């Protein structure tokens, strides 16, 4: 008989084997399952705490389950993480209400989640924790490694005791940080990296002596982006409310503009032309700063209409509307001094986190914590982040 690689030897032959040999094969069979060597689907017997929603809405939809299944490794490069801390980001709050569901659900279908896998849904993107199990294709991590990362949007999230991620989405945690400190960084770090490096074309070599404007400098993205640009030798300008001025100056900002009491455009005239603008907040006031860019330099915004357009109009019409919007903004950038207008968005990036960990351990980037909540108090954390007045990151302590 010729066996398919997906067939289990025990299941095919167990009725024909002596009892002792059958038991040995049974042990091998169970070991293959537990190490992820064979890609099979088996319902998890292990349970965990996880905050879940069963439909989109407000905080009233958040339910703490103590009987959620621990997620399983299903692909060779996947890793099971015991989460020690996670953070709450503005993206988690809006996803609770259904933001991005059209495209994210399509990603689940394309990447193997399949239709019907949406609920119950656990939110949360970044984490710090410990590797407990690896798939057979994982080469850079082993059980016991302390790691940090930010999960792709189509995955079940990190507001739980365990998550499954891939080797490419994580790196070793900075040794100088606790898990709570470390959990505050990965999502804002990888999002900032996408904006500043991938779209803004900055690097450690190119950033030196460049002038970079970072709007909303007191938020999670802003506090990280300021530090990264200063670590690479840039001159940093930022806009904040007056009460956040001491914080961003401590982080290294060279010029701080109070957007409530000062005229941003007038202040920028006194500072000089810009090499890059990072806009995490949106609005007409921030887009006016396109005019202060040097020719052929980049205005990068994290406020893109792609996801809401798809939610409101459907996948294909939404993509078409977003394409028209981008073309309009490109033309607007050209008319305001040949500036490049670009959209950036979060993408998991383990290689970026590896480089950032080095900067953290060298003392060039520090976590900026606003408040820490216990796992059981997660709805309060959502309420806080939803108010949009944070100074740094809101973190969830998931340790027992």
N, C-alpha and C positions, 0 to 999 in steps of 0.2 A: 504494500500500500504506500502511495506517495502522499505525504502530509503537507498541507498548506502551512506556511510559517505562522499563520494566525491561529491555527488549531492548537489546543492544549493537549499535550501527550497524555496527561492523566485522564482527561475527559474521554479520549478516544480509546485508550487501552485498559482502563482501570478494572474492567470486568474480566480481563484475560491475564492479569498479573498476580503473582503470589502476594500475600498480604504484606510482607515486609518490604518488598520492592515497591508496592503501591504506596506505602506510607512514605518512603524516601522521596518518590516522585511528588507526592502531595506537599512535602516540605519545600522542594525546589519550586513547585508551582506557586506556593504562597510567598516565597522569597522574591520571585520575579514580580509578582503583583506589588509587593510592598516597596521595592526599589524603583518602580517605574520602568523596568527593563522591557516589559511587554506593554504595548499601548492598548489597553483594554479599559472598558468602562465598568466600574463596579461601585455600587452605592457605598458611600463612606459610613462606617459605624461610629466614627468619632464625632463628638458634638462640641460646639463652641458658642460663645456669646457673640452676637452680631446685631448691629442696628440695621433694620431693614425697612423698606417701604414697599407696599403692595399696590400702590397707585400714586400718581403724582399729585402734589399739593403742598401744604404748609407743614409746619412742625408737628401738627396733629397726626400726620401720616407716619412719623418715625416710631418704630416699635422695636424694643430691645428683646430679641429672641435669645433664650438660653439653650435652645435645641437646634440651632442652625448646624448644618453639616460642615465639617471641616473640608475645604475644597481639595480636590485631588489633582495630582500630576497626570496629564494626559498626553504630553508631548515630550520628546527626548530632552529638549533644552529648558524645560520648566523646573521651577524650584518652589518648594513649600516653605513659607516664612512664618515663624511665630512672631507676631507683632508686639513690640514693647511700647511703642508710641506712634501716633499719627497726628496729622494736623487737619484743621478745617480751613478750606480755601473758599473764596467767593464762588468759584466754579461748582463746588459741592452744593452750596445753597441754591443756586439757580437750577442745577440738575435735579434737585429734589422736586422742583416745580415742573420738570419736563423739558428743560432747555437742552437742545441738541439731540432729542430722542430719535428724530427721523434718520439722521446720518449715523448716529452711534448704533442704532438697531441694525442698520444696513451693514455696518462694520462687523457686528456680531454674526450676522449671516455669512458674510464673505469669509470671515476668519475662523469659522467653526462653531460659534455659539449656537447658531441656528434660530429659526423663528420660535417664539414661545419661551426664550431663555431670559427675558427681561426682568420679570418679577418672580420671587421677591428680590429686590435690588438693594445691594449694600453700596453706599456711597463712600467717597474718600479716595484720594489719589496717592499721597505720599506717606512714607512710613520709615521707621527704623526698627530693626529686629534681628532675629537669629535664624540662620538656615537650619531647618530640621530634616529636610529630605530633598534629594535631587534626582532628576531624570538621568537616564544613562548617557545622554549626550552632553551633560554639563561637565566642563573641564576646569573652570576657574574658581569654583566654589565647592565647599564641602560642609556637611553638618557641623554646627558649632560656630561657623563664621558669623561675625557681626556685620550686617550689611544695611544699606539704606537705598531707597529708590522711589520712583514715582511710576505708577501703573498706567498702562494705556487705557483710554476711556472706555473701551468695550469690555474690560475685565470687571469682575466683581471687586468692590473696593476694600479699603483698609480700615474702615470703622468697625473692626471686628478683631478677634484674637488671632486669626490666621489669614493668609492670602497666598495665592499662587501667582508667581511672576515668571519672567524669563531671564535667562542669563544676561541678555543684552540690555535689560531695563535697570540693572542695579550695579553697585560697586561696593567695595569694602567701606564700612563706616569710618569717618575720621576718628582716630584713636583718642583725640583730645576732647571729644564731646560725649556727653551722656546720650542715651537714646532719646530723651525728651528734647534736648537741644538739637540733635541731629534730625529729628523728624520735622523740624521747622523749615528745613532748607530744600529738599529735593524738587518739589513741584515748582517753587519760584525760581530755583536755580536752572532747571531745564527749560522753563518757559523763557527766562531771561537769556539763556544761551541761544535759543532759537531766534530770538529777536535781535540780539546784539551781534552774535557771531554768524549764524546761518543767513539771516536776512540783512543785518547791518554790516556784514563783512569785516567786523572787528576781530582782532587777535592780539595776543600778547605783544607782537611786534608792531602791528599797525596802530594799536590804540595809543601808543606813547605820544604824548604832546597833542593829541586830538581833543577837540572841545565837544563834549557830549551833553545834551540836555535830556534829563530824565524827569518827566512829569510824574506827579504823585509820589514823591520820594519817600514818604513816611509809611507807605503800605508794604506788603510782603515783597512784591516785585521790585518796588523802588529801593527798599533798604538793601536788597541783595545786589541789584544792578549798580548802585552807587559803589558798593565795596568792590565788585568785580572790576569796574572801570578804573577805580583808584589803584587797585592791585596791579593793573596793567599800565599805569602811568598816564592815564587820561586826565584832562581838566574837566571837572564835573560841575554842571549847573543843574539845579533842581527846583521844582515848585512844590510848596507845602503850605499848610496853614501855620499861623504864627506859633502855636503851641508845640509844633513838631520841629521847629528850627534847631533847638539844642541837639536833638537826636541825630538829624542828618549831618549837622556840622561835626558831631562826634564820629560819624561814620566816614567822614573825609570830604564831604561836598565842599567845593571851592567857592561857589556862589549860590546863595539860597534866596529865592524869591517868594514872598508871601502873596499867594494868588488872590487872597481876599482884600488886601489893602494896597497892593502895588500893581501897576500896569506892567504886565509881563513883557509886552512888546517894547515898551520904553526901556525897561531894565535890560533887555537883551541887546538893545542898540548900544548901550554902554559897555557891554561885555564883549561883543564882537560876533562874527559869523560862526555858525555851528557846522560841525562835521557829521553829526548824527543826532536825531531826535528819537527818543523812545517814549511812546505814548501808551500807557496802560489804562487810561481813564476815558479817553474820547471827548467829544464835544467841540463846538466851534472855536472856543477860546484856545484849546490846545492845537487845533489844526491851523490856526493863524501863524503858528511858529514855523510852518513850512517856508514862509518868506525869509526866515533868518538863516536858512541853510546855504552853504556854499554850493555852487553849481555842481550837478552830478553826484551829490551826496544824498543820504537816505533818511526819509521819515518813515519810521516803522511803528505801526499801531497794533495793539493786541485786541482792539475792538473791531471785529470783523462781522459782517452781516450774514455770513454763509450759513451758520447753524440756525439762527432764528428765521432766515428766509426759507430754509428747507422745512422747518417746523410749521411755518404758516402757510406755505404755498405748495408743499410737496417737494420730493427730491429733485426732479428734473427742472420744473419751473423755478425752484429756489436757487439751483445752481446757475440758471440763466440770469436771474435777477442779480445775483452776486457778481457775476462776470460783468454785467453792465455797470454796476456800482464801482467795481475796481477800475474799469476803463475810464469812468468819469473822474475818479480820484487821481489816476495817472495823468490825465489831461490837466487837472487842476495843479498838480505838482509841476508840470512843465511850464504852465503859465506863471508860476510863482518862483521862477529862477532856475528852471531845469532840474528841479529836485525829483528824486525817485520816491514814489509813494508805495509802501509795501505792507502787506499783512503778515503777521507772524502768529503762530499758535503753538501750544504745548505739544511736545513729542517726547516720549521716553528716550533717555540717552545715558546709558551706563558709562560710556567713555567720557562724556562731559563731567559726570559725577566723580569719576576717578580723578580727573584733573582738579576739580573743585575741592575734593578731599585733601589734596596736597596743599592747596592754598589755605584751607581751614587749619590744618595742623601746623602750618608755618605762621599762623597768627594774622594772616592778611584778610581773612573773612571770618566774621563772628556771627553766631545766631542772634536774632533779634526777637525775643519772646514778648508777647503782649500779656497773655494769660494762659494758664494750664488748667484743664478740667479733667476729672475722672471720666472713665468710659460711661458710667451710669448717668452722667450729667451732660451728655453730648447735645441734647436739644438746646440747653442753655448756650452752648458754644455756637450753635447755628444761629441763634438769635443775636448773639454778639457780633458775629461776622456779617450777618445780614444788615446790621446798622451802618456798616461801611465807615466806621470812624477808628479803626484799629491803628495801632502804632507797632508794626511788626506782625508776628504770627500768633495764632491761637492753636494750642496743642492739646491733644488728648493723651492722657496717661493710661495705657492699657495693661500695665503690669498688675498682677493679682494684688 
